Amino acid sequence: MLDLTAQEKKVIIALGAFAVLGLGVLAYRTYFARPALRVVHSGTGSLADYKKAIEGRSAVNINIADVSRIETLPGIGPKLAKEIVDYRAEHGLFLLKEDLRKVKGIGQNKFDGMKDFIVLE
């Protein structure tokens, strides 16, 4: 079949092991490591006020949305929406909502304000 040296066989086995490990990490991160959703209440206003405020909003799929659609997220303007699209084009699709925090200009507070309006389908 193939005449491979012992060293070449070891390299092929190592590459295969790394590929399997990488797929395992991807599967874990995608399906098992998703943090539990929690409702954060700022303490101002009532729950009815909060529900009324979010009633008109719909979820945004940040993996396919264009700049104008991303701008509808709370706290996101045109510049930051473009940063999100540029980051997605350079680094690929977002696997977790928390990956948005890697975009320059999105800190924990901004992320907390928009995470309930984001989907990753």
CNS distance restraints for C-alpha pairs under 8 A (distance, minus, plus):
assign (resid   4 and name CA) (resid   8 and name CA) 5.86 0.50 0.50
assign (resid   4 and name CA) (resid   9 and name CA) 6.31 0.50 0.50
assign (resid   5 and name CA) (resid   9 and name CA) 6.33 0.50 0.50
assign (resid   6 and name CA) (resid  10 and name CA) 6.32 0.50 0.50
assign (resid   7 and name CA) (resid  11 and name CA) 6.28 0.50 0.50
assign (resid   8 and name CA) (resid  12 and name CA) 6.25 0.50 0.50
assign (resid   9 and name CA) (resid  13 and name CA) 6.21 0.50 0.50
assign (resid  10 and name CA) (resid  14 and name CA) 6.08 0.50 0.50
assign (resid  11 and name CA) (resid  15 and name CA) 6.12 0.50 0.50
assign (resid  12 and name CA) (resid  16 and name CA) 6.15 0.50 0.50
assign (resid  13 and name CA) (resid  17 and name CA) 6.16 0.50 0.50
assign (resid  14 and name CA) (resid  18 and name CA) 6.21 0.50 0.50
assign (resid  15 and name CA) (resid  19 and name CA) 6.19 0.50 0.50
assign (resid  16 and name CA) (resid  20 and name CA) 6.25 0.50 0.50
assign (resid  17 and name CA) (resid  21 and name CA) 6.09 0.50 0.50
assign (resid  18 and name CA) (resid  22 and name CA) 6.00 0.50 0.50
assign (resid  19 and name CA) (resid  23 and name CA) 6.26 0.50 0.50
assign (resid  20 and name CA) (resid  24 and name CA) 6.16 0.50 0.50
assign (resid  21 and name CA) (resid  25 and name CA) 6.23 0.50 0.50
assign (resid  22 and name CA) (resid  26 and name CA) 6.17 0.50 0.50
assign (resid  23 and name CA) (resid  27 and name CA) 6.10 0.50 0.50
assign (resid  24 and name CA) (resid  28 and name CA) 6.10 0.50 0.50
assign (resid  25 and name CA) (resid  29 and name CA) 6.00 0.50 0.50
assign (resid  26 and name CA) (resid  30 and name CA) 5.97 0.50 0.50
assign (resid  27 and name CA) (resid  31 and name CA) 5.84 0.50 0.50
assign (resid  27 and name CA) (resid  32 and name CA) 7.50 0.50 0.50
assign (resid  28 and name CA) (resid  32 and name CA) 5.00 0.50 0.50
assign (resid  28 and name CA) (resid  33 and name CA) 6.07 0.50 0.50
assign (resid  29 and name CA) (resid  33 and name CA) 4.93 0.50 0.50
assign (resid  29 and name CA) (resid  34 and name CA) 7.00 0.50 0.50
assign (resid  29 and name CA) (resid  95 and name CA) 7.96 0.50 0.50
assign (resid  30 and name CA) (resid  34 and name CA) 6.97 0.50 0.50
assign (resid  30 and name CA) (resid  95 and name CA) 6.32 0.50 0.50
assign (resid  30 and name CA) (resid  96 and name CA) 7.18 0.50 0.50
assign (resid  34 and name CA) (resid  96 and name CA) 7.11 0.50 0.50
assign (resid  45 and name CA) (resid  49 and name CA) 6.14 0.50 0.50
assign (resid  45 and name CA) (resid  50 and name CA) 7.30 0.50 0.50
assign (resid  46 and name CA) (resid  50 and name CA) 6.48 0.50 0.50
assign (resid  47 and name CA) (resid  51 and name CA) 6.19 0.50 0.50
assign (resid  48 and name CA) (resid  52 and name CA) 6.09 0.50 0.50
assign (resid  49 and name CA) (resid  53 and name CA) 6.18 0.50 0.50
assign (resid  50 and name CA) (resid  54 and name CA) 6.46 0.50 0.50
assign (resid  51 and name CA) (resid  55 and name CA) 5.88 0.50 0.50
assign (resid  52 and name CA) (resid  56 and name CA) 7.83 0.50 0.50
assign (resid  57 and name CA) (resid 117 and name CA) 7.56 0.50 0.50
assign (resid  58 and name CA) (resid 117 and name CA) 6.62 0.50 0.50
assign (resid  59 and name CA) (resid 116 and name CA) 7.78 0.50 0.50
assign (resid  59 and name CA) (resid 117 and name CA) 4.50 0.50 0.50
assign (resid  59 and name CA) (resid 118 and name CA) 5.34 0.50 0.50
assign (resid  59 and name CA) (resid 119 and name CA) 6.23 0.50 0.50
assign (resid  60 and name CA) (resid  65 and name CA) 6.81 0.50 0.50
assign (resid  60 and name CA) (resid  69 and name CA) 7.11 0.50 0.50
assign (resid  60 and name CA) (resid  70 and name CA) 6.77 0.50 0.50
assign (resid  60 and name CA) (resid  73 and name CA) 7.58 0.50 0.50
assign (resid  60 and name CA) (resid 117 and name CA) 6.11 0.50 0.50
assign (resid  60 and name CA) (resid 118 and name CA) 4.98 0.50 0.50
assign (resid  60 and name CA) (resid 119 and name CA) 5.86 0.50 0.50
assign (resid  61 and name CA) (resid  65 and name CA) 5.74 0.50 0.50
assign (resid  61 and name CA) (resid 118 and name CA) 5.93 0.50 0.50
assign (resid  61 and name CA) (resid 119 and name CA) 4.72 0.50 0.50
assign (resid  61 and name CA) (resid 120 and name CA) 5.43 0.50 0.50
assign (resid  61 and name CA) (resid 121 and name CA) 6.46 0.50 0.50
assign (resid  62 and name CA) (resid  70 and name CA) 6.95 0.50 0.50
assign (resid  62 and name CA) (resid  94 and name CA) 7.61 0.50 0.50
assign (resid  62 and name CA) (resid 118 and name CA) 6.67 0.50 0.50
assign (resid  62 and name CA) (resid 119 and name CA) 6.73 0.50 0.50
assign (resid  62 and name CA) (resid 120 and name CA) 6.48 0.50 0.50
assign (resid  63 and name CA) (resid  88 and name CA) 7.34 0.50 0.50
assign (resid  63 and name CA) (resid  93 and name CA) 5.56 0.50 0.50
assign (resid  63 and name CA) (resid  94 and name CA) 6.28 0.50 0.50
assign (resid  63 and name CA) (resid 120 and name CA) 6.29 0.50 0.50
assign (resid  63 and name CA) (resid 121 and name CA) 7.42 0.50 0.50
assign (resid  65 and name CA) (resid  69 and name CA) 5.78 0.50 0.50
assign (resid  65 and name CA) (resid  70 and name CA) 6.23 0.50 0.50
assign (resid  66 and name CA) (resid  70 and name CA) 6.29 0.50 0.50
assign (resid  66 and name CA) (resid  85 and name CA) 7.12 0.50 0.50
assign (resid  67 and name CA) (resid  71 and name CA) 6.23 0.50 0.50
assign (resid  67 and name CA) (resid  78 and name CA) 7.04 0.50 0.50
assign (resid  67 and name CA) (resid  81 and name CA) 5.26 0.50 0.50
assign (resid  67 and name CA) (resid  82 and name CA) 5.74 0.50 0.50
assign (resid  67 and name CA) (resid  85 and name CA) 6.69 0.50 0.50
assign (resid  68 and name CA) (resid  72 and name CA) 7.13 0.50 0.50
assign (resid  68 and name CA) (resid  78 and name CA) 7.45 0.50 0.50
assign (resid  68 and name CA) (resid  81 and name CA) 7.56 0.50 0.50
assign (resid  69 and name CA) (resid  73 and name CA) 7.86 0.50 0.50
assign (resid  70 and name CA) (resid  76 and name CA) 7.26 0.50 0.50
assign (resid  70 and name CA) (resid  81 and name CA) 5.58 0.50 0.50
assign (resid  71 and name CA) (resid  76 and name CA) 5.26 0.50 0.50
assign (resid  71 and name CA) (resid  77 and name CA) 5.36 0.50 0.50
assign (resid  71 and name CA) (resid  78 and name CA) 6.00 0.50 0.50
assign (resid  71 and name CA) (resid  81 and name CA) 5.65 0.50 0.50
assign (resid  72 and name CA) (resid  76 and name CA) 7.06 0.50 0.50
assign (resid  73 and name CA) (resid 114 and name CA) 6.01 0.50 0.50
assign (resid  73 and name CA) (resid 117 and name CA) 6.88 0.50 0.50
assign (resid  74 and name CA) (resid 113 and name CA) 6.42 0.50 0.50
assign (resid  74 and name CA) (resid 114 and name CA) 5.54 0.50 0.50
assign (resid  75 and name CA) (resid 110 and name CA) 6.42 0.50 0.50
assign (resid  75 and name CA) (resid 113 and name CA) 7.34 0.50 0.50
assign (resid  75 and name CA) (resid 114 and name CA) 7.37 0.50 0.50
assign (resid  76 and name CA) (resid  80 and name CA) 5.85 0.50 0.50
assign (resid  76 and name CA) (resid  81 and name CA) 6.18 0.50 0.50
assign (resid  77 and name CA) (resid  81 and name CA) 6.03 0.50 0.50
assign (resid  78 and name CA) (resid  82 and name CA) 6.19 0.50 0.50
assign (resid  79 and name CA) (resid  83 and name CA) 6.34 0.50 0.50
assign (resid  80 and name CA) (resid  84 and name CA) 6.28 0.50 0.50
assign (resid  80 and name CA) (resid 105 and name CA) 6.92 0.50 0.50
assign (resid  81 and name CA) (resid  85 and name CA) 6.42 0.50 0.50
assign (resid  82 and name CA) (resid  86 and name CA) 6.03 0.50 0.50
assign (resid  83 and name CA) (resid  87 and name CA) 5.99 0.50 0.50
assign (resid  83 and name CA) (resid 103 and name CA) 6.91 0.50 0.50
assign (resid  83 and name CA) (resid 104 and name CA) 7.34 0.50 0.50
assign (resid  84 and name CA) (resid  88 and name CA) 6.15 0.50 0.50
assign (resid  84 and name CA) (resid 100 and name CA) 7.62 0.50 0.50
assign (resid  84 and name CA) (resid 103 and name CA) 6.29 0.50 0.50
assign (resid  85 and name CA) (resid  89 and name CA) 6.17 0.50 0.50
assign (resid  86 and name CA) (resid  90 and name CA) 6.19 0.50 0.50
assign (resid  87 and name CA) (resid  91 and name CA) 5.86 0.50 0.50
assign (resid  87 and name CA) (resid  92 and name CA) 7.66 0.50 0.50
assign (resid  87 and name CA) (resid 103 and name CA) 6.58 0.50 0.50
assign (resid  88 and name CA) (resid  92 and name CA) 4.95 0.50 0.50
assign (resid  88 and name CA) (resid  93 and name CA) 5.66 0.50 0.50
assign (resid  88 and name CA) (resid  94 and name CA) 7.06 0.50 0.50
assign (resid  89 and name CA) (resid  93 and name CA) 7.84 0.50 0.50
assign (resid  94 and name CA) (resid  99 and name CA) 6.04 0.50 0.50
assign (resid  94 and name CA) (resid 100 and name CA) 7.32 0.50 0.50
assign (resid  94 and name CA) (resid 120 and name CA) 7.26 0.50 0.50
assign (resid  95 and name CA) (resid  99 and name CA) 6.94 0.50 0.50
assign (resid  95 and name CA) (resid 120 and name CA) 7.24 0.50 0.50
assign (resid  96 and name CA) (resid 100 and name CA) 7.87 0.50 0.50
assign (resid  96 and name CA) (resid 120 and name CA) 7.38 0.50 0.50
assign (resid  97 and name CA) (resid 115 and name CA) 6.88 0.50 0.50
assign (resid  97 and name CA) (resid 118 and name CA) 7.20 0.50 0.50
assign (resid  97 and name CA) (resid 119 and name CA) 7.60 0.50 0.50
assign (resid  97 and name CA) (resid 120 and name CA) 7.28 0.50 0.50
assign (resid  98 and name CA) (resid 111 and name CA) 7.85 0.50 0.50
assign (resid  99 and name CA) (resid 103 and name CA) 7.82 0.50 0.50
assign (resid 100 and name CA) (resid 106 and name CA) 7.05 0.50 0.50
assign (resid 100 and name CA) (resid 111 and name CA) 7.45 0.50 0.50
assign (resid 101 and name CA) (resid 106 and name CA) 5.30 0.50 0.50
assign (resid 101 and name CA) (resid 107 and name CA) 5.99 0.50 0.50
assign (resid 101 and name CA) (resid 108 and name CA) 7.09 0.50 0.50
assign (resid 101 and name CA) (resid 111 and name CA) 6.79 0.50 0.50
assign (resid 102 and name CA) (resid 106 and name CA) 7.34 0.50 0.50
assign (resid 106 and name CA) (resid 110 and name CA) 5.81 0.50 0.50
assign (resid 106 and name CA) (resid 111 and name CA) 6.24 0.50 0.50
assign (resid 107 and name CA) (resid 111 and name CA) 6.06 0.50 0.50
assign (resid 108 and name CA) (resid 112 and name CA) 6.02 0.50 0.50
assign (resid 109 and name CA) (resid 113 and name CA) 6.35 0.50 0.50
assign (resid 110 and name CA) (resid 114 and name CA) 6.60 0.50 0.50
assign (resid 111 and name CA) (resid 115 and name CA) 5.77 0.50 0.50
assign (resid 112 and name CA) (resid 116 and name CA) 7.82 0.50 0.50
assign (resid 114 and name CA) (resid 118 and name CA) 6.81 0.50 0.50
